[in-house]
């Protein structure tokens, strides 16, 4: 296993630092092995799932290493989760044990867990009155069929509506994808990474694991605050930090709006930090990426696109190409093939043959064929079958080849299209048109239900510090860059976009904000 090998190979180096604890690779390996032995003594069997409490602490990685060393399937659950989520997640995966540093467990979890004799291992108390998981003969929960000793992770996809899907990833899929990414992105041996993304997020998993696999040091940050992040970056040379676009927007606002912004920019340049921003999780608007490059020209920008279902990072736009190809998703990572297919009625055979495709420059659904594919959705063969077309993974993302150079750019999600009077509008297209506005810190395009047109197009607009463009100025900006039916009918100024648990923009919450503002006449 990559982590076990790293603990031996880099024994004398610092692995983890969360501001409270510092752990070297030797200690990480020793504590992981001890936890694995304790786990086995509780009656754990190889292939059993265990929940791991995470919020970017050194102990989170100890627990993951211990679980994997014992042959467990790791199911990360964030410590901010209420007890009901903890219990329901345990029910869904058939887990009876929770691993985590007890110093950081929330009080709300006390009634949902019980002691096992080891302080870092808790028994999950199950509500049998609502038990939908078939039990084993000894009364323990039965894990779904997808889970066995070959599986490494269950990652629950973030979603603003509906029940999240559990993506099951094998050790093989995770390891081969990490090796593929390492061929493309600059993860040099012994580098330092400021880690802001939580481990219940696929993006946070691979960036942390690849840093440790290459003998680097992870500076773990339990809570994201833009100013604190910038101060840490300015305090010492840091090779990279992985972020979602929402984090970059807040960082940009801090750099441009702080009274000491110029001095802070100078400190960052002198430290050379970060060497690289790795941005993913949702599309990075070209205007935002270029703004960060202009503020911090010493820092490269890498943009990654991928799905949890394919172990992430299926396309990578590398720092050396970013300035020329901003707004695209770069090139397929090693081993990944793609097709842009008509949204409806396409088959796997057509994708294999490459015979079905939209007209040149037109949008279609992005399909992937990859050796790093998920084992399947947890206990949901119907959803797994619906996502697959033969050997191809339907991403649900709309993409096209950019006319000027043939690079792939995203234009929206098939299920996020705004349908106004029968016209389909991509929110990403509208947002891209406004990202270049000189007063724009962030924006979100949403559809608001309308009895006449089905939906009307609204824009939530976050102005840069000290700027306050009028609604008419913003609509005029859109008229110069968009077809008439794609210009927002109302613009609502807000402090910042609503975010989901993984830091991505919560589009459902954004739509509710716009609808409430429209009803109240606020803009």
N, C-alpha and C positions, 0 to 999 in steps of 0.2 A: 504494500500500500504506500502511496506517495508520501503521506504524512509520517508514517513510521520510518521510511527510508530517510526523509529529511531530518528527523530527530537524531538519527545515527550519524548521518553525513555532516551535519552542521552543529554538532553537539555543543561547541563552545561559543556559539553566537546567540544574540538576543532574538527571540522569536516574536514575543508579544509584549505590548506595553499599553495598558488602558488608563494610565494616569493614577491608578490606585495600586495595581499589581504589575510586576515585571517578571516575565518568565522566559528563561532560556530554552533552547531546543532540548537539552538534556533533561531538564525538569519537566518540560512538556511531555516528553516520551515516558518518563517515569510515572508521572501522575496519570497519564492516559492508560498505561498498562495496569496500574493499581486499580483504577476505576473499572477496567474491563474485568479484572479478577473478581471485584466486588459484585459486579453485575451478574456474572455467572453464578455466584453463590446465592443469588436471590431466586434461582430457578429459571433464569433467562435462557432461551435456546437460540442458536444461530438462525437468522432469518426473521426473528421476532422484531416488530417495530417498537421503538421507544421515542417518546417525546423529549426534545431537548429545548430547555428554556434559553432564549437568546436576547441580548440587547447590547452586543458589542463589548463583552467583558472577556478577560483572559480565560475564565472558566468555561465560556461557551465552546472554545476550541478544544479544551481538555475533554469536555463531555463528548464532542463529536469524535475525537480520536479514540476515546475509551469505548464508545458505542461501536464504532467500526472495527476496532480490535476484537471486540466480543462477537462480531458477526451480526450486529443489529442493523436494522434499517432506520436511519435518522429522519425524524420528522420535526423540523424546527417550529417552535411556537414562540411568538414574541411575548416578553414579560408584561407588556401593556395590555395583553389580551385579558378580557374578563374571565372569571372562573367558568362561566357557561361555555365559552369558546374552547377553553382548555378541555373540558369534559367532552364536548361534542366532537372535538378533533380526535381525542382518544377513542371514542366510540367508532368514528369513521374508519380509523386505521386498525382498530383492534389492539390498541396498546394498553398495557397495564402499569407501565412505569414511566416516571418523569425524571430526567437527569438535569441537574443545574446547581450552581453555587447557591446555597441557601441564604447567603447574606443578601441576595438581591431579589429573592422571591417576594412578590407583592402580598400584602395581608389578605387580599381577596381570594388568594389561592388556598388559604389554610383549610377551609372546609371541604375543598375538593381533593385534598391529598392527605396521605397518612404516612407514618414512619415505616422504614424497612430495616432499620439497624445501621444504615449508612447515611450520613448527613446529606450526601449529594444525590441519593437515590430515594425517590418518594413513590409510594403506591398511589395510583389514581383511583379515587373513590367513584364508583360507577352508579348511576341512577338506574336501577333495574326496572323501575316503573316505566321508563321510556327507552328501554334497551331494544335496539333494532339489530344488534349484532349477534349472530348465532354463536353459542359458546362451545367450548371444547368439553370433553367428558369431565374434566376436573373443575369446570365452572369458570374458566378463564376465557377472555374474549378471543374470538377466532379472527385472525387477520384475513383481509381479502386475498383472493387467489393470486393477485399480481405480486405479492410480497413474499420474498424468500431470501436466502443468503447471498444471492447474486445482486440484489438491489442495494443501492447506496442511500437514496434520498426519496422522500415524498415532499414535493413543493406545491403548496396550494396557490393556484393562480389568483392574482388580485382581480376583482371584478366589482363594479358598482351596483350590479343587480344580479339576482340569481345566486344559486349555490356555487361557491368556488369549486373548481375541479382540482383533484389531487393528481399531479403529474408524477409518475413513478420513473425514476432514473436509475439505471444500473451502474455498478462500479465501472464497467467497461465503457459505457457512454460518457461518463464524467471524465475518466482518465484519458480517453482518446481525444475528447474535445479540448482538454487542457493542453495536451501536446500539440494539437492543431493550432490553438491560439498562440502558443509560445513560438511557433514558426513565423508569426506575423507581427505580433506586438512586442515592444521592447521590455521584456521582463528579464533584465540582466541579473546574474547571480549576486546575492547579497544586497539588493537595493532596498530602500526604505519606502513604505507606502503609508499614507494617511488614509485610514479606512473609515468611511462614513456610512456605508451601506450595511444594513442589517442582514443577518445570516438566514432569515426566513425569506429572503429575496434571492432568486437565482443569480442575479448580477453580483450580489454581495458574496455568494458562495464561491463562484469561480475566481473572482479577483483576490479573495483572501487565500484560497487554497493554492493558487498559482504563485502568489508571493511566498508562501511557506515552502512550496515544493522547490523553489529556487533559492532557498536559504536567506530570504529577506526578512526584514523586521516590519511587523504590522503595528502601527500606532492606532489603536482602536479608540473610536469616539462614540460614546453611548448616546449623545444627543447632538444633533446638528444645529449649530448657531453660526451664522455666516462670519461674524466678527471673530469669534474664537477660532474658527477654522483658518481664517486669514492670518491671525496672530501666530498660530502654530506653524503654518507654512513659512511665515517670515522669520521664525525663530531658529530654523536649521534647514540645511538642504534636504529636501524630500523629493524623491524621484518621480512619484506619481500619486494621483488620487482619483478614484472612480466616483462619478457623480451622475445624478439624473439632471435633466435640463432645469427643473425647478430649483435645484440647488445652485446651478450656475446663474440663474436670474437673481437670486438673493445675493450671491457673491458680487455680481456686477453692480447691483444697487448699492451695496456697502462700499465698494471701491469708488463709485461715482458720487455717492451722497454723503460720505463721512467728511467732517472738517479736515481730518488728517489723511484724506485719501491719497494725495500726492506723495506724502511721506511713506505711506503704507506700500504704494506701488514701487517706490524706490527700494524699500526693505525686501520686498519679494524678489525684485530683480537681482539684488545683491546676493540673496540666498540661492537664487536660481530655482526657486520653488513655485509651483511644482514643475518638475521636468516635463510631465505630460498630464493633461486631463483626459481621462477615459470616460466618455459620456455614452450613456445607453439608457435602457428602460422605457423610453419613448422617443419619438423623433426629435432631433436637435435642429431647431430652425437655423438656417444659414445666417440670418442676421445676428442671432445670439452668439453663435460660434465665432463669427468674424469680429464681433464686438469684444469678446474675451481675448481674441488674438491681438486686437489693436491695443487693449489695455496692458496685456502681458505678452509681448512678442517673444519673450524667451521661452514661453511655455507652449509646447505642442498640444494639439487637440486630436484625439482619436475618437471616432464615432462608431459605435458597434450596434448592430441590429441582430436580434435573434429571439427565439422563443424558449420558454422553459421546456416545451415539448421536444426540442432538438438540442437540449443542453446549452442553449444560448449562443450568441456570437456567430451567427451564420454568415453575416456580411461584416466586413471590417473596413472602415476608411482610415488609413494609417496617417500619422502626423505629417509625413513627408508629402502626402498628396492632399491634405486637407484644404489648403488655401485654394487650390485649383478645382476641387470637387465638392466643396461645401454644399450641403443640401441634398447630396446623394448618400447612399448607404455603402459606397465603396465596392469592394470585390468579394466574391464568395470566399469564405475561409477554407483551408485545405480539406478536400473530401466532399465538399458541399456542391451540389448541382441545383440549378433553379430553372423554372419556367414561369412566364407570365401568361395566364390562361383566362379565357372568357369566364365571367363570374358564374354563369349558370350552364349546366349541362355538359361540362367537360369530364373526360374520363382519364383514368390512369394510363390506358393504352395510347390515347392521344398525346399525353405528356411524354410518355416513353419515346414516341415517334417524332415529337416536336412538330406535329402537323396542325395543331389548333393554337391559335394566338390571336389576340386583338389586332386591329390595324396598326401599322407603325406609329408609334408615339401615343397610342391610346392606352387607357388604363385597363388592367385586368387583375385577377387575383394572383398573388405571388405563391407559387408552390415550391417546395424544397424536397430534394432527395439527399439523404444524409446517413452516414454510418453511425451517427451519434444520437439516434432517435430514442425517444422514451419507450419504456416497456409498455406503457398504456396509461389510460386514466384509471384511477383507483376505483375498483368496483363499478365500472361504467363501460362495459364493452360496446354499448350502442354509441356513446359519445366518441369512443376510440375509433370505431368503424366510420362514423360520420366525418371525422377529421382526416382520415386516410383515403387516398385514391390509389389503390394498388400500393406501390412503393413510395408514393408521393404524399407529403404532408401539406394539407391546405392551411395556409397561415391565417387566412381571414384578412390579410392586409392587401390593399389595392396599391399597385405599383405600375410604373411605366418606364420605358427607356427614354432618357432625356434627349430631346432632339439634337442638341448641339454636339454631344459626344457619346451618346449611347449608354451612359452610366445609368444605373437603376436609382430611381427616386420614388419615395412613398407618396401617395396622394390621399391616403385615408384608410379607414377600416370599412370593410364591406357592410358591417352592421352599424357603423356610425355615420353613414351618409345622411345628410339633411335633405329631406325631400320637400321642396317648396313648390307648390302648384305643379307637381309632376316632374320638376327639374331636380336632378340629383346634384348636390353640392358637397364637395369634400371639405370638412372643417380645416384640414391641414393646409389646403390651398389658400383659404381665407387667412389663416393665421400667418402663413408665409408672406402674404402681401403686406401684413401689418408689422411683421417683425423688423422690417427695415425702417419703419417710421422713427425719426430721431427722438421722439418722446416716449417710445414704447419700451417698457421693461418686461412685459409679458402680456399675452392675450390668449383668450380661449373663444373659439367660435362654437355656438350651440344652436340647436333648433328648439323653438318654443311652440307648443301645440297651438294650432289656429283652426277655427271652425271653417274658414273659407279656403285657405291654401294648404291645410294639413299641418304645415310648420312654417314659421317665419324665422328668418336668420337674425340672430342677435350676437353681439360681440361683447365679452367682458374684457375690459382694457385696464391694465395696470400701468400708470404713467411713471416715468422716471422721476427721481427726487427733484422737487422744485418745478416740475412741468405740469401744465394743466390744459391740454388742447381741448377745444370745444368738440361737441358731438358732430357738428356740421363739418369742422375741419377734418375730423377723422373719416367721416363718410366721403368727403371729397378726395381724401387720400385713396380710399378704396376705389372710387370711380375711375381713377387714373391707372389702376393696376388690375382691375377685375371686370368681368362681364357684368352687365347691369344687375342681373338676377343674383349675383354673388356678393353684392355690396350689402353689408349689414343694415337692416332696417332700424335697429336701435343699438346704441352703444352705451354700456353701463360701466362707469369707473369704479374699480374695487381696489382694495389694498394689496391683495395677492390672490392667486388662483387657489381654489380649494384643492387640497392634496389628499390622496388615499394613503393607506398605511405604508406603502413602499416608496412614497415620495412622488409618485406619478400624479398627473392632473386627474382629478376625479370629475369626469365629464358629466356624470349624472347630477352630482352636486352643483356643478357649474350651471347646468340647465335649470335647476330649481332656483338658483340665485337670480338668473335672468328672468324666469317666469314671475318670481315674486316682485322683482324690480319693475317689470312691465305693468303688473297689476297695480302697484303703488305709484306708478308714474315717476319713479326715481331713475335718474340716469346721470 
